[in-house]
Amino acid sequence: MTFDLGIRCRTLLPMTGGEGKVHQDQFLGVKDGLIVESGPWKEGRDLECSRFIDSGSRIVMPGLVNGHTHLAMSLLRGYEDDLPFHKWLFERVFPVEAKWVDSEFVEVGVSLSALECIRFGTTTVNDMYFFTESAAKVLDGAGLRATLAWPFMDFPVPDEKHLGDQALAGRPARFQAFYERYRNHPRIRPALGPHAPYTCSDDLIREVTALSNRFQVPVHMHVSETEKEVRESVSKYGKTPAQRLYDLGALHSRFFAAHGVHLTDEEIRLFRETGASVIYNPDSNFKLGSGIAPITKFRRAGVECALGTDGSASNNDLSLFGAMDLGTKAQKVAHHDSTAMVALDALNLATYEGARALGLGHLVGSLEPGKRADLILIRTDHPHLMPMHSVLSQLVYACQGLEVDTVICDGRVLLDQGQFQTLDPTTIYAEVERIRLKLARELALHH
């Protein structure tokens, strides 16, 4: 057969060049996980395919790119809601993680989130958490594409608790072992994850930057998420978080800053100058009261941007469709301008531009020959998607994510007409409930 997989795309949104043009009755041919042909449908193409899919009334578009998340935190969904950011993080989340997060917790949490990502049409995730090896194992088995950041903080993280005095000193070697294992993996990309400027000393930031330069891997870090973070940085260091990072040589084209809610105009210039990216997380920023990142200003200044959900402990779901909707409307409100951000902008952040911001634009983000076959099919036979005056408008302002019907990553079908192909939901849900009951009992004993 000429193609491993062929798709007749009766409605195709390829996002080529980020243009957002909708094409009718097209054909995509996939071989060895790569899109090798794209063009008008011709009768008989189905006979050239080992597997053939006719999209029918479904919309075919690139798989979504989640620029910032903490997948294992799905097990803390709803655990602590409606608290001030610093109280939520330092008094609730960090203590729970220090006591209960282990490799089993991460495997189950990432398995649950992998189900959710697939169900919502996300094929690429940029994740930052603990027990990175465990997360890699799950995501590899699930068939997703992932950049996984090895954790760095000034204090031992949960996967280092048993190492004692060697916890901090041994990090570079442990990261290198992880890097060597996955450096040539087709879908799993190693990265570095210094948590935030307020949990990382100058020396630690220099160490991480040196590792990034040595191995040419990305750095994924929370930056300027809250006003308090900025005030405390100025008080302690005499400079804002991003200015401090720049002065330490930490900003570069492989640096991904999650949030950037309170970046100044001068800091935006530094991001553009260094090629560092910003990841917009509107749901989390709204829920934690952090503010609205000036994403429109970033993009107009030439800063690469992606869209993220953050973790389910602060969102509380992983739907990028929800993030596109809220994120677009937030910019309209913040700028008092209904054109400050439009549907095409949101789709770009979740596909073409988002992939570029994460250094993956050569692989994914659009459906065209030479790119990996990461794509989704979305059912339109729902009342809230009718009438279809505009495909782009319906995808951003009406879709919720559960309309996703079929998900393909690297040419492999992960969701087939609503049925998971690589994960067993029943088993995962049982494990999730077991851990929930365990945590509930433990928490009850300590309250």
Buried (B, 14 or more C-beta within 10 A) or exposed (E): EEBBBBBBBBBBBBBBEBEBEEBEEBBBBBBEBBBBBBEEBEEEBBEBBEBBBEBEEBBBBBBBBBBBBBBBBBBBBEBBEEBEBBEBBEEBBBEBBEEBBBBBBBBBBBBBBBBBBBBBBBBBBBBBBBBBBBBBBBBBEBBBBBBBBBBBBEEBBBBBEEBEEEBBEEBBEBBBEBBEEBBEEEBBBBBBBBBBBBBBEEEBBBBBBEBBEEBEBBBBBBBBBBBBBBEBBBEEBEBBBBBBBBEBEBBBEBBBBBBBBBBBEEBBBBBBEBBBBBBBBBBBBBBBEBBBBBBBBBBEEEBBBBBBBBBBBBBBBBBBBBBBBBBBBBBBEBBEEEEBBBBBBBBBBBBBBBBBBBBBBEBBBBBBEEBBBBBBBBBBEBEEBEEEEEBBBBBBBBBBBBBBBBBBBBBBBBBBEEEBBBBEEEEBEEBBEEBBEEBEEEEEEEE
